[in-house]
């Protein structure tokens, strides 16, 4: 681990969380509660889609971390959130879930299935 890698990771996390915070409230309703109850899941998925995690501590990396985090990560966060919410909707429907989103959001098995 390097200080630069930690700084990159923190910047990516903050950028992803900020993108989620800026999502319109209407996208966080219904199955979109996934964004409210599991924001770290969405942020993790988006960061893994865009950023070369294996190079986060590579001080010689020429990857434009700050520019990508600032200009590309927000769109990837929104895409990842939309896809995970769609998977969540399919999962709930397939399981015939009658639980509220708040009750279901604490079930680890739900998140394993969504990411699977």
C-alpha positions, 0 to 999 in steps of 0.5 A: 500500500502506498500513500498515493494509492490510498489518496486515489482510493479515497478520491474515487470513493468520494467521487462515487458517493457524490455522484450518488448524492446528486442522483434525482430523488425519483431514481431512489424510489421503489426498487431504487431504494437500493441506492439509499440502503446500499450506496457502497454496493453501487459505488464499489461496482462503479469503481470496479467497472471504470478504474484499474484497481490493480494499479491504484498503488502503482506510483508509475501509473500514467492513468489519469485518475483525477480526470477520470474520477471527475469526468467519467465516474459520475456517469458510470455510477449512474449506469451501475446504479440503474443496472443494480436496481434492475437486477434488484427488481428482477430478483424481488419479482422472481422471489415473490418478495413481500418485504419492504425494501428497508427490511430486505436491504439488510439481507446479505443473500440479496446482495450476493444474488444481485452481484452474482 
